[in-house]
């Protein structure tokens, strides 16, 4: 374990504690998954996922991915409505539900989440051009 000087505690329960910027603290190896409409994927840090969500503030919403415990974080500007069905064209952030919020993914869960998301992908056509989209249930 690598403790730097700013986390060394003086062994005094009255005055010790970390002197850290709480917004910058994260647990190592916590991950989220990005998946684009064309099926490309990238594993990112939990912190990067939170940065994306901060940037999308006011535009994002979450939906369960199929019948899984994974949550897709969607940008509402990327929604399509076709014949009373909802579709998403864009990059989604995928995390897991903890019952009280969003949790990070393990490497194995990243692959499971990707497979679950792919199951909801469909091909749409516009002006003779095919493109993929995720059908939001």
C-alpha positions as CSV (number, residue, x, y, z in Angstrom):
1,X,0.0,0.0,0.0
2,X,1.4,3.4,-1.0
3,X,0.6,6.0,1.6
4,X,1.8,9.5,0.6
5,X,2.6,12.1,3.3
6,X,-0.8,13.8,3.0
7,X,-2.6,10.6,4.2
8,X,-0.3,9.7,7.1
9,X,-2.2,10.0,10.3
10,X,-0.7,11.2,13.6
11,X,-2.5,8.4,15.5
12,X,-4.7,10.9,17.3
13,X,-8.4,10.1,17.0
14,X,-9.4,13.6,17.9
15,X,-7.3,15.5,15.3
16,X,-6.3,13.0,12.5
17,X,-8.1,12.4,9.2
18,X,-7.3,12.7,5.6
19,X,-6.5,16.2,4.2
20,X,-7.8,15.5,0.7
21,X,-10.0,16.9,-2.0
22,X,-13.0,14.5,-1.6
23,X,-14.0,15.0,-5.2
24,X,-10.7,13.5,-6.4
25,X,-10.9,10.3,-4.3
26,X,-11.8,7.1,-6.1
27,X,-11.2,3.4,-5.6
28,X,-8.6,1.8,-7.9
29,X,-9.9,-0.4,-10.7
30,X,-13.5,0.9,-10.7
31,X,-14.7,1.0,-14.2
32,X,-17.6,1.9,-16.4
33,X,-18.3,1.1,-20.1
34,X,-18.9,3.3,-23.1
35,X,-20.7,1.7,-26.0
36,X,-21.4,3.6,-29.3
37,X,-24.3,2.9,-31.5
38,X,-22.0,1.2,-34.1
39,X,-20.9,-1.3,-31.4
40,X,-17.5,0.1,-30.5
41,X,-16.8,0.0,-26.8
42,X,-14.3,1.4,-24.4
43,X,-13.7,0.7,-20.7
44,X,-13.2,3.9,-18.8
45,X,-12.6,4.8,-15.2
46,X,-15.4,5.4,-12.8
47,X,-14.1,9.0,-12.4
48,X,-14.3,9.6,-16.2
49,X,-17.8,8.3,-16.3
50,X,-18.7,10.8,-13.5
51,X,-17.1,13.6,-15.5
52,X,-19.2,12.7,-18.5
53,X,-22.3,12.7,-16.4
54,X,-21.4,16.1,-14.9
55,X,-21.0,17.4,-18.4
56,X,-24.4,16.0,-19.4
57,X,-26.1,17.4,-16.4
58,X,-29.8,18.1,-17.2
59,X,-29.7,15.9,-20.3
60,X,-29.0,12.5,-18.9
61,X,-31.4,9.8,-17.8
62,X,-30.9,6.1,-16.8
63,X,-32.6,3.0,-18.0
64,X,-32.0,-0.7,-17.2
65,X,-30.3,-2.6,-20.1
66,X,-32.8,-5.3,-20.9
67,X,-33.5,-7.5,-17.9
68,X,-30.0,-7.1,-16.5
69,X,-28.8,-5.2,-13.4
70,X,-26.9,-2.8,-15.7
71,X,-27.9,0.8,-16.1
72,X,-27.5,2.8,-19.3
73,X,-26.9,6.5,-18.8
74,X,-28.3,8.1,-22.0
75,X,-28.1,11.7,-23.4
76,X,-31.7,12.7,-24.0
77,X,-30.7,14.6,-27.2
78,X,-29.8,11.3,-28.9
79,X,-33.3,9.8,-28.7
80,X,-35.4,8.9,-31.7
81,X,-39.1,7.9,-31.7
82,X,-40.2,5.6,-34.6
83,X,-43.7,4.1,-34.7
84,X,-44.2,4.7,-30.9
85,X,-40.9,3.0,-30.1
86,X,-37.9,4.7,-28.5
87,X,-34.4,4.3,-29.9
88,X,-31.0,5.7,-28.9
89,X,-28.3,6.7,-31.3
90,X,-25.1,7.8,-29.6
91,X,-22.7,6.7,-26.9
92,X,-24.1,5.3,-23.7
93,X,-22.3,5.0,-20.3
94,X,-23.0,1.7,-18.7
95,X,-22.7,1.0,-15.0
96,X,-24.5,-1.3,-12.6
97,X,-27.3,-0.7,-10.2
98,X,-26.4,-1.1,-6.5
99,X,-30.0,-0.7,-5.3
100,X,-29.2,2.8,-4.0
101,X,-27.2,4.2,-6.9
102,X,-24.7,3.5,-9.6
103,X,-21.8,1.1,-9.1
104,X,-18.6,0.4,-11.0
105,X,-18.1,-2.7,-13.2
106,X,-15.5,-5.4,-13.0
107,X,-13.8,-6.5,-16.2
108,X,-16.2,-9.5,-16.4
109,X,-19.2,-7.2,-15.9
110,X,-18.0,-4.9,-18.6
111,X,-18.2,-7.8,-21.1
112,X,-21.6,-8.9,-19.7
113,X,-22.9,-5.4,-20.0
114,X,-21.7,-5.1,-23.5
115,X,-23.4,-8.3,-24.5
116,X,-26.6,-7.2,-22.8
117,X,-26.5,-3.9,-24.6
118,X,-25.9,-5.6,-28.0
119,X,-29.0,-7.7,-27.6
120,X,-31.1,-4.5,-27.7
121,X,-29.5,-3.1,-30.8
122,X,-31.5,-3.0,-34.0
123,X,-31.0,-1.7,-37.6
124,X,-32.9,1.3,-38.7
125,X,-33.0,2.9,-42.2
126,X,-33.1,6.5,-43.2
127,X,-33.0,7.6,-46.8
128,X,-31.8,4.2,-47.9
129,X,-28.9,4.2,-45.3
130,X,-28.8,1.6,-42.6
131,X,-27.6,2.5,-39.1
132,X,-27.7,0.8,-35.7
133,X,-29.6,2.0,-32.6
134,X,-30.4,0.7,-29.2
135,X,-34.1,0.1,-28.6
136,X,-35.1,1.5,-25.2
137,X,-37.7,-0.6,-23.6
